[in-house]
């Protein structure tokens, strides 16, 4: 067994640490996990234990630690990708595609990620995201997806409309919405909810303001806009 004092004296102490691959992980987090002290021997440094400690950093997906003699430690980080946001109660987190929480520090960088709402939603985000990928013109308008009774999804649009999706044949329901919007401007109307759960009909609920206007015999705002555009 070679003593640490001998290896350090022979010039094998760690003189440099080369980091690569990290974007979200800070240099401080990496160096703290490496636990390198002044005079630490490269020969006696436990790279396996260091990899284990580094793997517990939230953003780290995979990591390699290599010794480059005479005195350099090379660390390569592969990070998880932010896939969606997950909301349960007042807590909001960034998650990866497996539903694992990466960080609770959510800022404007993640504004374009779909928000998944409810317990269990974090593991099933792929269902709704894959379906939305087929209708990109609708995807850009969806801000959140809420898992209902662990069976189906409600989509919350940027303009306040809620789309109630069926348990099955979600792709057909989304395609129907895109078609109705293209033909009739459905999503531009004063609508609070569109229920797509029944195969033979679509149920639409107006906003409270639009319902009052209809009761008073006044055209809804969407109808007035379309009427003006046609003249």
C-alpha positions as CSV (number, residue, x, y, z in Angstrom):
1,X,0.0,0.0,0.0
2,X,1.4,3.4,-1.0
3,X,0.9,6.1,1.6
4,X,-0.7,9.4,0.7
5,X,2.4,11.3,1.9
6,X,4.6,9.4,-0.5
7,X,2.3,9.9,-3.5
8,X,1.9,13.6,-2.8
9,X,5.6,14.0,-2.5
10,X,6.1,12.1,-5.7
11,X,4.0,14.7,-7.6
12,X,0.7,12.7,-7.7
13,X,-1.4,15.2,-5.8
14,X,-4.5,16.5,-7.6
15,X,-3.4,19.8,-9.2
16,X,-6.4,20.4,-11.6
17,X,-10.0,19.3,-12.1
18,X,-11.4,19.5,-15.6
19,X,-15.2,19.7,-15.8
20,X,-17.4,19.3,-18.9
21,X,-21.0,18.7,-19.8
22,X,-22.7,20.6,-17.0
23,X,-25.2,23.3,-17.7
24,X,-27.6,23.4,-14.7
25,X,-25.2,21.8,-12.2
26,X,-23.0,24.4,-10.6
27,X,-19.2,24.1,-10.3
28,X,-19.6,24.4,-6.6
29,X,-21.9,21.4,-6.4
30,X,-19.5,19.3,-8.3
31,X,-16.4,20.3,-6.3
32,X,-18.3,19.8,-3.1
33,X,-19.2,16.3,-4.1
34,X,-15.7,15.5,-5.1
35,X,-14.4,16.2,-1.6
36,X,-10.9,17.1,-2.7
37,X,-8.7,18.6,0.0
38,X,-5.4,20.3,-0.4
39,X,-2.7,17.7,-1.1
40,X,-5.2,15.0,-2.0
41,X,-3.4,12.2,-3.8
42,X,-4.7,11.4,-7.3
43,X,-3.4,7.8,-6.9
44,X,-5.4,7.2,-3.8
45,X,-8.5,9.2,-4.8
46,X,-11.6,7.0,-4.8
47,X,-13.2,7.8,-8.2
48,X,-16.0,5.2,-7.6
49,X,-17.1,6.9,-4.4
50,X,-16.9,10.3,-6.1
51,X,-19.1,9.1,-8.9
52,X,-21.6,7.9,-6.4
53,X,-21.7,11.3,-4.6
54,X,-22.0,13.1,-7.9
55,X,-24.9,10.9,-9.0
56,X,-27.0,12.3,-6.1
57,X,-26.9,15.9,-7.5
58,X,-30.4,16.4,-8.8
59,X,-29.6,17.4,-12.4
60,X,-27.0,14.7,-12.9
61,X,-28.1,11.7,-15.0
62,X,-24.7,10.0,-15.6
63,X,-21.2,10.9,-14.7
64,X,-17.7,9.7,-15.4
65,X,-14.6,10.5,-13.2
66,X,-11.2,9.7,-14.7
67,X,-7.7,10.1,-13.4
68,X,-5.2,11.7,-15.8
69,X,-1.7,11.4,-14.4
70,X,0.3,13.0,-13.1
71,X,-2.2,15.4,-11.4
72,X,-5.5,15.9,-13.3
73,X,-9.0,14.7,-12.4
74,X,-11.5,14.8,-15.4
75,X,-15.2,14.9,-14.6
76,X,-17.8,14.5,-17.4
77,X,-21.5,15.2,-16.5
78,X,-24.5,14.2,-18.5
79,X,-27.6,16.0,-17.2
80,X,-31.2,15.2,-17.2
81,X,-33.4,17.2,-19.6
82,X,-36.3,19.3,-18.3
83,X,-39.4,17.6,-19.7
84,X,-42.3,19.2,-18.0
85,X,-43.5,21.1,-14.9
86,X,-45.4,19.2,-12.2
87,X,-47.8,21.0,-9.8
88,X,-49.4,19.4,-6.8
89,X,-51.0,21.9,-4.4
90,X,-48.7,24.9,-4.0
91,X,-45.6,23.0,-5.0
92,X,-44.2,23.3,-8.5
93,X,-41.2,21.3,-9.8
94,X,-39.2,20.6,-12.9
95,X,-39.3,16.9,-13.8
96,X,-37.6,14.7,-16.4
97,X,-39.3,12.3,-18.8
98,X,-39.5,9.6,-16.2
99,X,-41.4,11.8,-13.8
100,X,-38.5,12.3,-11.4
101,X,-38.2,15.7,-9.8
102,X,-35.1,17.6,-10.9
103,X,-35.6,20.9,-9.1
104,X,-38.1,22.9,-7.2
105,X,-36.4,26.1,-8.4
106,X,-38.7,27.1,-11.3
107,X,-38.2,30.3,-13.2
108,X,-38.9,31.8,-16.6
109,X,-36.5,29.4,-18.4
110,X,-39.2,26.8,-18.1
111,X,-42.2,28.9,-19.1
112,X,-42.7,26.9,-22.4
113,X,-42.8,23.5,-20.6
114,X,-46.3,21.9,-20.2
115,X,-47.5,21.9,-16.6
116,X,-48.8,18.6,-15.4
117,X,-51.3,19.0,-12.5
118,X,-52.1,16.4,-9.9
119,X,-50.5,13.4,-8.1
120,X,-49.6,10.7,-10.6
121,X,-49.6,13.2,-13.5
122,X,-45.8,13.3,-13.4
123,X,-45.5,9.7,-14.5
124,X,-48.1,10.0,-17.4
125,X,-47.1,13.2,-19.0
126,X,-45.9,11.4,-22.1
127,X,-49.5,10.4,-22.9
128,X,-50.7,13.9,-23.3
129,X,-47.5,15.4,-24.8
130,X,-47.3,12.7,-27.4
131,X,-50.9,13.4,-28.4
132,X,-50.3,17.1,-28.6
133,X,-47.2,16.6,-30.7
134,X,-49.6,15.5,-33.5
135,X,-51.5,18.9,-33.4
136,X,-48.7,21.6,-33.0
137,X,-51.2,24.4,-33.8
138,X,-53.1,23.4,-30.6
139,X,-50.0,22.5,-28.6
140,X,-48.7,26.1,-28.5
141,X,-52.0,27.1,-26.9
142,X,-52.0,24.6,-24.1
143,X,-50.5,25.7,-20.8
144,X,-51.4,22.8,-18.5
145,X,-52.8,19.3,-18.4
146,X,-54.7,18.2,-15.3
147,X,-55.1,14.5,-14.6
148,X,-58.7,13.8,-13.5
149,X,-59.5,10.8,-11.3
150,X,-56.4,9.1,-12.6
151,X,-58.3,8.3,-15.8
152,X,-58.3,11.1,-18.3
153,X,-57.0,14.7,-18.9
154,X,-58.3,18.2,-18.9
155,X,-56.3,20.6,-21.0
156,X,-56.1,24.3,-19.9
157,X,-55.6,26.7,-22.7
158,X,-53.8,30.1,-22.5
159,X,-57.1,31.9,-23.1
160,X,-58.9,30.2,-20.2
161,X,-60.7,27.5,-22.1
162,X,-60.7,24.0,-20.6
163,X,-60.8,21.0,-23.0
164,X,-62.2,17.9,-21.3
165,X,-60.7,15.0,-23.1
166,X,-62.1,11.4,-23.2
167,X,-60.4,8.5,-21.6
168,X,-59.7,6.9,-25.0
169,X,-59.2,8.2,-28.6
170,X,-57.6,11.4,-27.4
171,X,-56.0,11.9,-30.8
172,X,-59.4,12.0,-32.5
173,X,-60.7,14.5,-30.0
174,X,-57.8,16.8,-30.4
175,X,-58.0,16.6,-34.2
176,X,-61.7,17.5,-33.9
177,X,-60.9,20.6,-31.9
178,X,-58.3,21.7,-34.5
179,X,-60.9,21.2,-37.3
180,X,-63.7,23.0,-35.6
181,X,-61.3,25.9,-34.8
182,X,-60.1,26.1,-38.4
183,X,-63.7,26.0,-39.8
184,X,-65.6,28.0,-37.1
185,X,-63.1,29.8,-35.0
186,X,-64.2,27.7,-32.0
187,X,-61.3,28.7,-29.7
188,X,-61.8,32.4,-30.4
189,X,-65.3,32.3,-28.9
190,X,-66.3,33.3,-25.4
191,X,-66.2,29.7,-24.2
192,X,-65.2,28.4,-20.7
193,X,-65.3,24.7,-21.5
194,X,-65.4,22.2,-24.4
195,X,-66.4,18.7,-23.4
196,X,-65.1,16.1,-25.8
197,X,-65.8,13.0,-23.7
198,X,-68.8,11.8,-25.8
199,X,-68.1,10.4,-29.3
200,X,-71.3,11.6,-30.9
201,X,-71.4,15.2,-29.6
202,X,-69.4,18.1,-28.4
203,X,-70.7,20.0,-25.4
204,X,-69.7,23.7,-25.1
205,X,-70.2,25.9,-22.0
206,X,-70.1,29.6,-22.5
207,X,-68.3,32.0,-20.1
208,X,-70.6,33.6,-17.6
209,X,-70.4,36.9,-19.5
210,X,-71.3,35.3,-22.8
211,X,-74.2,33.4,-21.2
212,X,-75.6,36.7,-19.8
213,X,-75.3,38.3,-23.2
214,X,-77.1,35.4,-24.8
215,X,-79.9,35.6,-22.3
216,X,-80.2,39.3,-23.0
217,X,-80.3,38.6,-26.7
218,X,-76.9,40.2,-27.4
219,X,-74.5,38.4,-29.8
220,X,-71.3,37.0,-28.1
221,X,-68.0,38.8,-28.7
222,X,-66.7,36.1,-31.0
223,X,-69.8,36.3,-33.2
224,X,-69.5,40.0,-33.4
225,X,-65.9,39.8,-34.4
226,X,-66.6,37.3,-37.1
227,X,-69.6,39.4,-38.3
228,X,-67.4,42.4,-38.6
229,X,-64.7,40.5,-40.5
230,X,-67.3,39.3,-43.1
231,X,-68.5,42.7,-44.0
